[in-house]
């Protein structure tokens, strides 16, 4: 994967780092890879790495930090994981205790950062091919849902898959499958189309994360594996400390979306 030289992603990170922005990042720095974040103590990191390897569709790894190092140079020369996410989620023993915009005061020498691929990357390819992405058009965060699809357990980590949803017509859904299959490092093809109740979603108008998006006319809900899945696994594993991102508030990297395509 390669970095752009236009500085747009770096400018977004600098704005976030300075406290100038703390919202969702869909559509920001077009062309650049965005990622989901999980930070864990080193003695939990091996189990989580195996969980990601066992569940590559919801947890496609883009980068893993060195122990205690808050910098992720493969994602951008200046990336500091303590300051460059708009809003974080801090969990202690599986309970959400804070949603800060900066985690420098929480940083420890034993922490390991994992960056996981995000569907925002394949959305660019959908839009380029004329497939509508309704939540972007409406200026909303993508709707996300916990499902009854189990992840493969690994060590202390297990739990349900979380999915994101985009309403599409049948023709657009077929094209979306073709396009997103080319992006396995950012969730790949959908895991389910239509009938949300079959994957344990009782009310598609009330997402567990993000914001509701209407399904209208001939549209059907199309569901992709989502990088919020690890945060669901954290609730099951209950590590003494874990830090994630507020859903939709991603790390914007210097990597280029087009380089993620496998074909």
C-alpha positions as CSV (number, residue, x, y, z in Angstrom):
1,X,0.0,0.0,0.0
2,X,1.2,3.5,-0.8
3,X,0.8,6.9,0.7
4,X,-0.6,9.9,-1.1
5,X,1.6,13.0,-1.3
6,X,-1.3,15.6,-1.3
7,X,-1.3,16.1,2.5
8,X,-5.1,15.9,2.8
9,X,-5.1,13.0,5.3
10,X,-2.4,14.7,7.3
11,X,-4.4,17.9,7.4
12,X,-7.4,16.0,8.7
13,X,-5.3,14.4,11.5
14,X,-3.8,17.7,12.4
15,X,-7.3,19.2,12.8
16,X,-8.4,16.3,15.0
17,X,-5.1,16.4,17.0
18,X,-5.6,20.1,17.7
19,X,-9.1,19.5,19.0
20,X,-10.7,21.2,16.0
21,X,-12.9,18.2,15.1
22,X,-14.4,15.3,17.1
23,X,-17.1,13.9,14.7
24,X,-17.5,11.0,12.3
25,X,-15.1,10.8,9.4
26,X,-17.2,9.3,6.5
27,X,-16.2,11.1,3.3
28,X,-13.2,12.9,4.8
29,X,-9.9,12.9,2.9
30,X,-11.4,11.1,-0.2
31,X,-9.1,8.4,-1.5
32,X,-7.5,7.6,1.8
33,X,-7.8,4.5,3.9
34,X,-9.6,4.9,7.3
35,X,-9.3,2.3,10.1
36,X,-11.0,1.0,13.2
37,X,-8.9,1.0,16.4
38,X,-8.4,-1.4,19.2
39,X,-5.7,-0.9,21.9
40,X,-5.0,-3.6,24.5
41,X,-2.3,-4.5,27.1
42,X,0.5,-6.6,25.7
43,X,-0.6,-9.7,27.7
44,X,-4.0,-9.6,25.8
45,X,-2.6,-8.7,22.4
46,X,-1.6,-12.3,21.3
47,X,-5.2,-13.5,21.9
48,X,-6.6,-10.6,20.0
49,X,-4.2,-11.0,17.1
50,X,-5.4,-14.7,16.8
51,X,-9.0,-13.5,17.0
52,X,-8.4,-11.2,14.0
53,X,-6.6,-13.9,12.1
54,X,-9.5,-16.3,12.7
55,X,-12.1,-13.7,11.7
56,X,-10.6,-11.8,8.7
57,X,-13.9,-10.6,7.3
58,X,-15.0,-8.4,10.3
59,X,-11.4,-7.9,11.6
60,X,-9.1,-7.4,8.6
61,X,-5.8,-6.2,10.1
62,X,-4.0,-3.2,8.4
63,X,-1.4,-2.6,11.1
64,X,-0.1,-3.6,14.5
65,X,2.1,-1.3,16.6
66,X,5.2,-2.2,18.6
67,X,4.6,-2.6,22.3
68,X,4.3,0.8,24.0
69,X,4.8,2.8,20.8
70,X,1.9,5.1,20.0
71,X,3.2,5.8,16.5
72,X,2.1,3.8,13.4
73,X,4.6,4.8,10.7
74,X,3.3,2.4,8.1
75,X,0.1,4.4,8.1
76,X,1.6,7.9,8.0
77,X,4.9,9.4,9.2
78,X,3.2,11.5,11.9
79,X,0.4,9.2,13.0
80,X,0.0,9.3,16.8
81,X,-2.7,6.9,17.9
82,X,-3.2,8.8,21.2
83,X,-4.4,12.0,19.5
84,X,-5.4,11.3,15.9
85,X,-8.9,9.7,16.3
86,X,-11.8,12.1,16.7
87,X,-13.3,10.3,19.7
88,X,-12.3,7.2,21.6
89,X,-14.1,4.6,23.7
90,X,-12.4,3.5,27.0
91,X,-13.4,0.2,28.5
92,X,-12.5,-1.2,31.9
93,X,-13.4,-4.8,32.7
94,X,-15.8,-4.7,29.7
95,X,-17.6,-1.6,30.8
96,X,-17.6,1.6,28.8
97,X,-16.3,4.3,31.2
98,X,-15.3,7.3,29.0
99,X,-15.4,8.7,25.5
100,X,-12.5,11.1,25.4
101,X,-11.0,13.0,22.4
102,X,-7.4,12.4,23.5
103,X,-5.9,9.4,25.4
104,X,-2.4,10.7,26.1
105,X,-3.1,10.5,29.9
106,X,-4.1,6.8,29.5
107,X,-1.1,5.7,27.5
108,X,1.1,3.0,29.0
109,X,4.4,1.3,28.0
110,X,2.6,-2.1,27.7
111,X,-0.1,-1.1,25.2
112,X,-0.4,-2.4,21.6
113,X,-2.5,-0.8,18.9
114,X,-4.4,-2.7,16.2
115,X,-5.8,-0.9,13.1
116,X,-8.6,-2.8,11.3
117,X,-9.9,-2.2,7.8
118,X,-13.0,0.0,7.4
119,X,-15.9,-0.1,4.9
120,X,-15.4,3.6,4.2
121,X,-12.6,2.4,1.8
122,X,-14.9,0.3,-0.5
123,X,-17.6,3.0,-0.4
124,X,-15.3,5.2,-2.6
125,X,-15.2,2.4,-5.2
126,X,-19.0,2.0,-5.0
127,X,-19.5,5.7,-5.6
128,X,-17.0,5.8,-8.4
129,X,-19.1,3.1,-10.1
130,X,-22.4,4.9,-9.6
131,X,-23.7,2.8,-6.8
132,X,-25.4,5.2,-4.3
133,X,-24.3,5.2,-0.6
134,X,-27.2,6.7,1.2
135,X,-25.7,7.5,4.6
136,X,-23.1,9.6,2.9
137,X,-25.7,11.4,0.8
138,X,-27.7,12.1,4.0
139,X,-24.6,13.2,5.9
140,X,-25.1,10.4,8.5
141,X,-23.0,7.8,10.1
142,X,-23.5,4.3,8.7
143,X,-26.0,2.2,10.6
144,X,-24.4,-0.8,12.4
145,X,-26.0,-3.8,14.2
146,X,-25.0,-6.7,16.4
147,X,-26.1,-10.0,14.8
148,X,-26.5,-13.7,15.7
149,X,-23.6,-14.6,13.5
150,X,-20.9,-16.0,15.8
151,X,-17.3,-15.1,15.4
152,X,-14.7,-17.9,15.7
153,X,-13.3,-17.8,19.3
154,X,-9.6,-17.3,19.9
155,X,-8.2,-17.4,23.4
156,X,-10.2,-15.0,25.6
157,X,-12.0,-13.4,22.7
158,X,-15.4,-14.4,21.2
159,X,-18.7,-12.8,20.4
160,X,-21.1,-11.8,17.6
161,X,-20.3,-10.2,14.3
162,X,-21.3,-6.6,13.9
163,X,-22.5,-5.6,10.4
164,X,-23.0,-2.3,8.6
165,X,-26.0,-1.7,6.3
166,X,-26.5,0.1,3.1
167,X,-29.9,0.2,1.3
168,X,-29.6,-0.8,-2.4
169,X,-31.9,-1.8,-5.3
170,X,-31.4,-5.4,-6.5
171,X,-29.3,-4.2,-9.5
172,X,-27.1,-2.0,-7.3
173,X,-26.7,-4.8,-4.8
174,X,-25.4,-7.2,-7.5
175,X,-22.9,-4.6,-8.6
176,X,-21.9,-3.9,-5.0
177,X,-21.1,-7.5,-4.4
178,X,-18.9,-7.5,-7.5
179,X,-17.1,-4.4,-6.5
180,X,-16.6,-5.1,-2.8
181,X,-15.4,-8.7,-3.4
182,X,-12.2,-7.0,-4.7
183,X,-11.5,-5.4,-1.3
184,X,-10.9,-8.3,1.1
185,X,-8.8,-6.2,3.4
186,X,-11.7,-3.9,4.1
187,X,-14.4,-6.5,4.7
188,X,-15.0,-7.7,1.1
189,X,-18.4,-8.9,-0.1
190,X,-21.6,-8.6,1.9
191,X,-22.4,-11.3,4.5
192,X,-26.2,-11.0,4.1
193,X,-28.8,-9.4,1.8
194,X,-32.4,-8.7,2.8
195,X,-34.5,-10.0,5.7
196,X,-32.5,-8.6,8.7
197,X,-34.4,-10.9,11.1
198,X,-32.5,-13.9,9.7
199,X,-29.2,-12.5,11.2
200,X,-30.8,-11.5,14.5
201,X,-31.7,-7.9,13.8
202,X,-35.1,-7.2,15.3
203,X,-35.6,-3.6,14.1
204,X,-33.5,-2.3,11.2
205,X,-34.7,1.2,11.9
206,X,-32.9,1.2,15.3
207,X,-29.2,0.4,14.8
208,X,-27.0,-0.5,17.7
209,X,-24.4,2.0,16.5
210,X,-24.4,4.8,14.0
211,X,-27.5,6.4,12.7
212,X,-30.7,5.0,11.0
213,X,-30.9,5.2,7.2
214,X,-34.3,4.7,5.5
215,X,-34.9,1.7,3.2
216,X,-37.3,3.0,0.5
217,X,-39.2,1.7,-2.6
218,X,-37.4,-1.2,-4.2
219,X,-34.4,-1.1,-1.9
220,X,-33.2,-3.9,0.2
221,X,-30.8,-3.8,3.2
222,X,-27.4,-5.1,2.3
223,X,-25.1,-6.0,5.2
224,X,-21.3,-6.1,5.4
225,X,-19.1,-7.3,8.2
226,X,-18.0,-4.4,10.3
227,X,-14.9,-3.4,12.1
228,X,-16.9,-2.5,15.3
229,X,-17.0,-6.3,15.8
230,X,-13.9,-6.3,18.0
231,X,-15.6,-3.9,20.4
232,X,-18.4,-6.4,20.8
233,X,-15.7,-9.0,21.6
234,X,-14.3,-6.7,24.2
235,X,-17.6,-6.8,26.1
236,X,-17.3,-10.6,26.2
237,X,-13.6,-10.8,27.1
238,X,-13.6,-8.0,29.7
239,X,-9.9,-7.0,29.6
240,X,-8.9,-4.7,32.5
241,X,-8.3,-1.9,29.9
242,X,-9.2,-1.6,26.3
243,X,-9.5,1.4,24.1
244,X,-11.4,1.6,20.8
245,X,-12.9,4.4,18.6
246,X,-16.3,5.8,18.7
247,X,-18.1,4.1,15.8
248,X,-17.7,6.2,12.7
249,X,-14.9,8.2,14.2
250,X,-12.0,6.6,12.4
251,X,-8.2,7.0,12.0
252,X,-7.6,8.7,8.6
253,X,-4.3,7.3,7.2
254,X,-2.0,8.2,4.3
255,X,-2.7,4.9,2.6
256,X,-4.5,4.9,-0.7
257,X,-7.8,3.0,-1.1
258,X,-7.1,2.0,-4.6
259,X,-4.1,0.0,-3.5
260,X,-6.4,-2.2,-1.3
261,X,-8.1,-3.8,-4.3
262,X,-7.0,-7.4,-4.9
263,X,-7.8,-7.5,-8.6
